[in-house]
Amino acid sequence: MRIAGSTVLLTGVTGGIGRTIARQLADAGATLILTGRRAEVLEPLADELGARGVVADLADAGQVTRLAEEASGADILVANAALPASGDLLDYTPGQIDRSLDVNLRAPVMLARLLAPRMVERGRGHLAFVGSMSGKAATPSASLYSASKFGLRGFALGFRQDLHGTGVGVSVVQPGFVRDAGMFAATGAEPPGGLGTVTPEQVAEGLVRAVERDLCEVNVAPLKLRLGAAIAGQFPSFAARIQRRSNSQDTISRIVEAQRASR
């Protein structure tokens, strides 16, 4: 799917990685519809890129539907918005659980459901979901986040099969720990276990590559993390034992505390 000349709906642009993706898509020649919760961040970026901005809270089902209606002509969906959802599930209220799952999983699924029919009618389009390496391997203090990202990955892979032959592609792009911008970078922590980081630009480049080449799955992470996630996916009990011996609990606790206010 060529990005140049296409209309792209990009969610989550008021976060650091979203802004980088928006600029990368604009450089690639896309006409952008940008959305986020914070108008004071969204509007200057939309003006900078000559884009249309739509303020929407993806935790609100009605606003998700309104967003899909306002972006009904989109050729490409890039579902990037997400909440950190870190920490012990027992510390979450039911409302916080709902909000995390609504933003991280329900909203991308509903946007795909609402936008895909017109793409199928036209015989062209692409749905790209920004997941996480946490959608391939479970880690301590991330059960809720992993649930949403495992679910998003499963949905993307299954929906890709459903749309085979329609001209509409589906991709999932899965970053590891991202430095300089985004939910992990905002914590100020170092990756546990010396797993390394990637840049927002690398994530954006992986996203563009996934759309233009109709790639099923793109993992944007250092080799050590990609290998570890592959092993953990096949041998979760073994991976859990290794994680318990890694002496990374202080780092994990720091990440959880820094992200608590985002629940």
VOSE-765395 format. One record per residue: residue in one letter; x negated, y negated, z negated of N, C-alpha, C in turn. Coordinates in steps of 0.05 Angstrom, whole numbers, padded with zeros to 5 digits, always signed. Each point is the difference from the previous one (the first is absolute). Last residue first. Layout:
BEGIN
aXYZXYZXYZ ...
//
This chain:
BEGIN
r+00063-00114-00693+00020+00021+00001+00028-00011+00006 s-00089-00046-00012+00012+00003+00027+00022+00020+00001 a-00057-00021-00078+00019-00022+00005+00014+00002+00027 r-00070+00062-00027+00025+00004-00016+00020-00022+00007 q-00094+00015+00031+00023+00002+00019+00026+00001-00015 a-00085-00004-00045+00000-00022+00018+00024+00000+00018 e-00014+00072-00059+00006-00024-00015+00002-00024+00019 v-00027+00083+00037+00028+00001-00009+00008-00026-00014 i-00091+00011+00025+00017-00004+00023+00030-00001-00008 r-00063+00021-00066-00003-00028+00008+00018-00006+00024 s-00006+00089-00030+00015-00016-00019-00001-00030+00007 i-00053+00060+00051+00029+00004+00006+00017-00017-00019 t-00092+00002-00016+00005-00015+00025+00030+00002+00006 d-00031+00050-00073-00001-00029-00005+00007-00017+00024 q-00006+00095+00008+00024-00009-00013+00000-00030-00006 s-00065+00065+00044+00010-00024+00014+00025-00012-00015 n-00062+00084-00007-00004-00022-00018+00009-00027+00012 s+00005+00096+00034-00014-00021+00014-00006-00025-00017 r+00049+00089-00014-00028-00001-00008-00015-00024+00011 r+00092+00018+00021-00001-00002-00029-00029-00001-00010 q+00017+00014+00093+00007-00027-00008-00002-00004-00031 i-00013+00086+00036-00022-00017+00007+00005-00029-00009 r+00070+00062-00009-00022+00007-00019-00024-00018+00005 a+00072-00006+00061+00007-00012-00026-00021+00006-00021 a-00008+00039+00085-00005-00029+00001+00006-00013-00026 f+00021+00091+00009-00029-00003+00000-00007-00030+00000 s+00090+00022+00010-00009+00006-00027-00030-00003-00003 p+00041-00013+00087+00005-00021-00019-00009+00006-00029 f-00021+00030+00102-00006+00012-00026+00005-00020-00023 q+00018-00022+00092+00001+00029+00002-00003+00013-00027 g-00005-00095+00008+00025+00008+00013+00004+00030+00001 a-00081-00038-00031+00021-00002-00020+00027+00008+00012 i-00075-00004+00058-00002+00022-00019+00022+00000-00020 a-00004-00072+00059+00006+00025+00015-00001+00024-00018 a-00026-00084-00035+00029+00002+00004+00008+00025+00014 g-00092-00018-00010+00012+00006-00025+00030+00003+00002 l-00048-00028+00076-00005+00028-00006+00013+00008-00026 r+00005-00090+00023+00016+00016+00019-00004+00030-00005 l-00051-00061-00050+00028-00001-00009+00017+00017+00019 k-00091-00010+00021+00002+00014-00025+00029+00001-00009 l-00023-00051+00078+00000+00029+00004+00004+00016-00026 p+00041-00099+00006-00026+00012+00003+00002+00030+00001 a+00084-00053+00036-00013+00004-00025-00028+00011+00004 v+00095-00010+00052-00020-00021-00001-00013+00001-00027 n+00062+00066+00069-00010-00004-00027-00023-00019-00001 v+00088+00028+00067-00026-00013-00001-00008-00004-00029 e+00075+00058+00068-00009-00006-00027-00028-00012+00002 c+00053+00017+00080+00018+00010-00021-00008-00011-00027 l-00016-00052+00094-00013+00020-00017+00019+00008-00022 d+00002-00062+00085+00021+00018-00010-00013+00023-00016 r-00044-00079+00039-00007+00027+00009+00022+00021-00008 e+00007-00093-00024-00006-00001+00028-00007+00028+00011 v+00021-00012-00093+00022-00008+00017-00007+00003+00029 a-00067+00018-00064+00021+00019-00003+00023-00006+00019 r-00072-00061-00007-00008+00024+00014+00023+00021+00000 v+00010-00078-00051+00002-00006+00029-00007+00024+00016 l-00010+00008-00092+00028-00003+00006+00003-00005+00030 g-00086+00003-00036+00011+00026+00001+00030+00000+00008 e-00044-00082-00014-00010+00013+00025+00011+00028+00002 a+00020-00047-00078+00014-00012+00022-00009+00013+00027 v-00046+00026-00078+00028+00009-00001+00015-00010+00024 q-00086-00032-00012-00001+00028+00009+00028+00012+00000 e-00011-00087-00034-00003+00000+00029-00001+00029+00011 p+00002-00016-00094+00026-00004+00013-00001+00001+00030 t-00075+00055-00050+00008-00027+00001+00029-00002+00012 v-00046+00081-00062+00001-00009+00027+00010-00029+00000 t-00055+00071-00076+00023-00017+00008-00001-00005+00030 g-00040+00076-00084-00004-00020+00021+00026-00014+00009 l-00023+00069-00072+00012+00009+00025-00003-00020+00023 g-00029+00014-00101-00017-00009+00021+00011+00007+00028 g+00045+00016-00087-00016+00021+00012-00018-00008+00023 p+00080-00065-00019-00009+00022-00017-00017+00020+00015 p+00006-00105+00028+00013+00026+00005-00010+00021-00019 e+00000-00101-00034-00015+00016+00020+00014+00026+00004 a+00049-00096-00031-00013+00025-00008-00017+00012+00023 g+00061-00080-00003-00027-00005-00006-00016+00025-00009 t+00095-00018+00033-00005+00009-00028-00028-00006-00009 a+00035-00019+00090+00009-00019-00020-00006+00009-00029 a-00017+00056+00076-00020-00021-00003+00008-00020-00021 f+00061+00068+00024-00022+00011-00015-00021-00022-00005 m+00078-00022+00051+00007+00007-00028-00023+00011-00016 g-00023-00068+00082+00019+00022-00004+00002+00008-00029 a-00091-00040+00048+00028-00008+00001+00018+00024-00005 d-00098+00004-00009+00004-00028+00010+00029-00009+00000 r-00024+00108+00005-00012-00023-00014+00008-00027+00013 v+00045+00105-00008-00006-00023+00017-00012-00023-00016 f+00015+00115-00003-00003-00024-00016-00009-00023+00018 g+00042+00069+00058-00009+00007-00027-00001-00026-00017 p+00068+00018+00087-00025-00010-00011-00007+00012-00027 q+00063+00028+00088-00004+00005-00029-00027-00011-00009 v+00084+00002+00081-00027-00010-00004-00005+00000-00030 v+00072+00047+00076-00005-00007-00028-00029-00007-00003 s+00078+00004+00088-00027+00004-00012+00001-00006-00030 v+00064+00018+00098+00000-00004-00029-00028+00006-00010 g+00058-00026+00101-00020+00014-00016+00002-00007-00030 v+00065+00004+00095-00005-00014-00025-00020+00016-00017 g+00037+00030+00083-00015-00024+00006-00007-00017-00024 t+00046+00088+00006+00018-00023+00004-00015-00025+00009 g-00038+00089-00024+00013+00000+00027+00018-00024+00005 h-00018+00026-00100-00017+00010+00022+00016+00000+00026 l+00030-00022-00093+00000-00019+00022-00017+00008+00024 d+00007+00053-00081+00027-00005+00009+00001-00018+00025 q-00083+00016-00044+00009+00023+00015+00029-00004+00011 r-00035-00067-00055-00016+00001+00025+00009+00024+00017 f+00033-00008-00086+00015-00017+00019-00015-00001+00026 g-00041+00047-00071+00025+00014+00009+00014-00017+00021 l-00077-00036-00040-00007+00023+00015+00024+00015+00011 a+00014-00074-00057-00012-00009+00025-00007+00024+00017 f+00034+00017-00087+00020-00012+00017-00012-00007+00027 g-00059+00030-00066+00018+00022+00009+00021-00011+00019 r-00055-00063-00042-00015+00016+00020+00017+00022+00011 l+00037-00052-00068-00003-00016+00024-00015+00016+00022 g+00008+00039-00086+00026-00001+00014-00002-00015+00026 f-00075+00001-00057+00004+00027+00011+00026+00000+00017 k-00014-00078-00046-00018+00002+00023+00000+00028+00012 s+00052-00020-00078+00009-00017+00022-00017+00004+00024 a-00025+00046-00078+00026+00010+00010+00009-00016+00023 s-00077-00029-00045-00005+00023+00018+00026+00011+00011 y+00006-00069-00063-00011-00010+00025-00005+00023+00020 l+00029+00023-00086+00021-00014+00014-00010-00010+00027 s-00063+00042-00058+00021+00019+00009+00021-00014+00016 a-00089-00027-00043+00010-00009+00026+00023+00018+00010 s-00064+00012-00077+00012-00026-00003+00010-00012+00026 p-00066+00078+00018+00011-00007-00026+00012-00029+00000 t-00001+00053+00093-00021-00008-00019+00014-00008-00026 a+00017+00056+00104+00010-00011-00025-00023-00007-00019 a+00003+00004+00112-00011+00013-00024+00011-00014-00025 k+00029-00024+00087-00013+00026+00007-00010+00014-00024 g+00039-00088+00001+00021+00016+00012-00011+00027+00009 s-00055-00069-00035+00016+00011-00022+00024+00016+00010 m-00055-00051+00057-00012+00026-00005+00013+00013-00024 s+00060-00066+00055-00023-00001-00018-00012+00027-00001 g+00069-00061+00070+00001+00017-00024-00024-00004-00018 v+00056-00049+00084-00025-00002-00014+00004+00015-00027 f+00049+00010+00101+00004-00002-00029-00027-00001-00014 a+00052-00016+00102-00025+00005-00014+00004-00005-00029 l+00054+00015+00100+00005-00003-00029-00026+00007-00014 h+00033-00030+00108-00018+00014-00019+00007-00008-00028 g+00037+00002+00115-00001-00012-00027-00020+00015-00017 r+00067+00015+00095-00027-00009-00008+00002-00013-00028 g+00076+00029+00054-00020+00019+00008-00028-00008-00007 r+00091-00040-00015-00018-00013+00019-00022+00020+00010 e+00063+00029-00066+00015-00009+00024-00018-00012+00021 v-00037+00021-00083+00005+00025+00015+00016-00007+00026 m-00016-00069-00061-00025+00008+00013+00004+00024+00017 r+00071-00029-00052-00004-00018+00023-00026+00007+00014 p+00020+00049-00079+00019+00005+00022-00004-00018+00024 a-00054-00010-00083-00008+00020+00020+00021+00004+00022 l+00007-00059-00080-00013-00011+00024-00004+00021+00022 l+00041+00021-00086+00015-00022+00012-00012-00011+00026 r-00042+00070-00053+00026+00009+00008+00016-00021+00015 a-00084-00023-00038-00003+00018+00023+00027+00009+00010 l+00001-00051-00077-00008-00016+00023-00004+00017+00024 m+00017+00045-00080+00023-00013+00010-00006-00019+00024 v-00071+00045-00044+00017+00019+00013+00024-00013+00012 p-00060-00054-00051-00011+00009+00026+00018+00020+00015 a+00030-00027-00087+00000-00022+00020-00013+00008+00026 r-00001+00062-00074+00026-00004+00012+00000-00021+00021 l-00083+00017-00047+00010+00022+00015+00027-00006+00014 n-00051-00063-00056-00021+00016+00012+00011+00022+00019 v+00058-00062-00049-00019-00015+00017-00018+00019+00015 d+00063+00039-00059+00014-00016+00020-00020-00014+00019 l-00032+00047-00076+00008+00018+00021+00014-00015+00023 s-00026-00050-00076-00024+00011+00013+00008+00018+00023 r+00069-00035-00054-00012-00021+00016-00024+00011+00015 d+00045+00057-00061+00016-00005+00024-00014-00021+00018 i-00040+00017-00083-00003+00024+00018+00016-00005+00026 q+00009-00064-00068-00026-00002+00013-00005+00024+00018 g+00079+00000-00050+00001-00021+00020-00027-00003+00014 p+00008+00061-00073+00014+00009+00024+00001-00021+00022 t-00081-00009-00065+00028+00000-00004+00013+00012+00025 y-00101+00024-00036+00017-00014+00019+00029+00000-00009 d-00077+00046-00042+00000-00028-00006+00019-00016+00017 l-00017+00094+00012+00015-00004-00024+00000-00029-00010 l-00052+00030+00076+00029-00002+00007+00016-00006-00025 d-00102-00030+00009+00015+00023-00009+00030-00005+00006 g-00071-00052+00063+00006+00003-00028+00017+00025-00006 s+00000-00066+00092-00019+00016-00015+00008+00003-00029 a+00038-00049+00085+00013+00023-00014-00020+00018-00014 p-00003-00080+00069-00021+00018-00010+00011+00024-00014 l+00054-00046+00082-00007-00008-00028-00020+00020-00011 a+00024-00034+00107-00001+00020-00021-00005-00012-00027 a+00011-00018+00119+00006-00009-00027+00000+00024-00020 n-00011+00004+00099-00024-00003-00016+00006-00005-00030 a+00039+00031+00102+00011+00000-00028-00024+00001-00019 v+00021-00026+00106-00023+00006-00017+00010-00003-00029 l+00048+00013+00104+00002-00005-00029-00026+00007-00013 i+00032-00028+00106-00018+00014-00018+00008-00008-00029 d+00049-00035+00072-00011+00023+00015-00016+00018-00019 a+00085-00072-00020-00028+00007-00004-00007+00025+00016 g+00087-00050-00012-00013+00002+00025-00029+00009-00002 s+00058-00018-00076+00010+00023+00015-00013+00004+00027 a-00008-00059-00085-00023+00010+00016+00008+00022+00019 e+00062-00041-00060-00014-00023+00011-00023+00008+00017 e+00050+00067-00044+00017-00014+00020-00015-00023+00012 a-00043+00047-00068+00002+00016+00024+00017-00013+00021 l-00004-00041-00084-00026-00002+00014+00001+00016+00026 r+00074+00007-00058-00001-00026+00013-00026-00004+00016 t+00008+00078-00052+00019+00001+00023-00001-00026+00015 v-00048+00003-00079-00013+00018+00019+00017+00001+00025 q+00035-00045-00074-00020-00016+00014-00016+00016+00021 g+00064+00044-00055+00013-00019+00017-00020-00017+00016 a-00031+00059-00067+00009+00014+00024+00013-00018+00020 d-00078-00023-00071+00028-00005+00003+00010+00012+00026 a-00091-00001-00025+00013+00016-00022+00030-00003+00001 l-00061-00048+00058+00006+00027+00010+00011+00018-00022 d+00004-00108+00021-00009+00017-00021+00008+00029+00007 a-00019-00093+00063+00017+00022-00007-00014+00016-00023 v-00008-00089+00078-00004+00007-00029+00019+00022-00007 v-00045-00028+00095+00025+00007-00012-00005+00008-00029 g-00051-00054+00092-00001+00011-00027+00028+00005-00011 r-00056-00008+00100+00025-00006-00014-00002+00013-00027 a-00087-00038+00058+00018+00022-00004+00026-00009-00012 g-00091-00041+00024+00022-00004+00019+00021+00022-00002 l-00080-00014-00056-00001+00021+00021+00022-00004+00020 e-00010-00060-00076-00027+00004+00010+00000+00018+00025 d+00080-00011-00049-00007-00024+00016-00027+00003+00013 a+00027+00068-00059+00017+00000+00024-00007-00024+00018 l-00040+00003-00084-00012+00020+00018+00016+00002+00026 p+00032-00059-00068-00025-00009+00012-00013+00020+00019 e+00080+00028-00046+00005-00021+00019-00026-00012+00012 l+00000+00069-00071+00009+00009+00027+00001-00022+00020 v-00019-00016-00093-00023+00014+00014+00008+00007+00029 e+00064-00040-00056-00022-00019-00001-00026+00012+00013 a+00082+00051-00012+00001-00019+00022-00024-00018+00001 r+00012+00101-00038-00008-00027-00009-00001-00019+00023 r+00022+00095+00008+00018-00011-00021-00006-00029-00006 g-00015+00047+00099-00011+00004-00027+00019-00014-00020 t-00021+00018+00117+00018-00001-00023-00015+00006-00026 l-00006-00026+00116-00013+00005-00025+00019-00001-00023 i-00010+00012+00112+00021-00006-00019-00012+00009-00027 l-00051-00022+00101+00004+00010-00027+00025-00010-00014 t-00053+00025+00099+00018-00020-00010+00010+00010-00027 a-00097+00028+00047+00027+00006-00008+00016-00026-00006 g-00097+00018+00028+00020-00010+00019+00028+00006-00007 a-00088+00015-00047+00005+00020+00020+00022-00008+00020 d-00023-00054-00075-00023+00000+00018+00004+00020+00023 a+00065-00002-00068+00001-00024+00016-00023-00001+00020 l-00001+00069-00062+00021+00004+00020+00004-00024+00018 q-00061-00006-00072-00010+00019+00020+00021+00005+00022 r+00024-00054-00073-00019-00014+00017-00011+00018+00022 a+00057+00037-00066+00015-00019+00017-00019-00014+00019 i-00037+00058-00064+00014+00015+00021+00014-00019+00019 t-00038-00037-00077-00021+00009+00019+00012+00015+00023 r+00057-00027-00069-00009-00023+00015-00021+00008+00020 g+00031+00066-00059+00020-00007+00020-00008-00024+00016 i-00053+00028-00073-00004+00018+00023+00020-00007+00022 g+00006-00049-00082-00024-00006+00015-00004+00018+00025 g+00099-00024-00034-00023+00012-00012-00024-00004+00018 t+00086-00027+00027-00009-00018-00020-00022+00012-00018 v+00047+00044+00074-00021-00018+00009-00009-00019-00022 g+00067+00081+00012-00021-00002-00020-00022-00019+00007 t+00054+00042+00082+00009-00005-00028-00025-00003-00018 l+00024-00012+00111-00020+00008-00020+00010-00008-00028 l+00033+00014+00110+00009-00007-00027-00020+00011-00019 v-00010-00027+00109-00006+00017-00023+00012-00011-00025 t+00002-00003+00116+00010-00013-00024-00004+00019-00024 s-00059-00005+00097+00020+00013-00016+00008-00017-00024 g-00072-00019+00064+00026-00004+00012+00023+00013-00015 a-00092+00039-00021+00002-00025+00015+00027-00001+00014 i-00023+00079-00044+00008-00021-00019+00003-00026+00015 r+00012+00104+00039-00017-00025+00001+00012-00021-00020 m+00003+00111-00002+00017-00024+00000-00018-00025+00000 
//
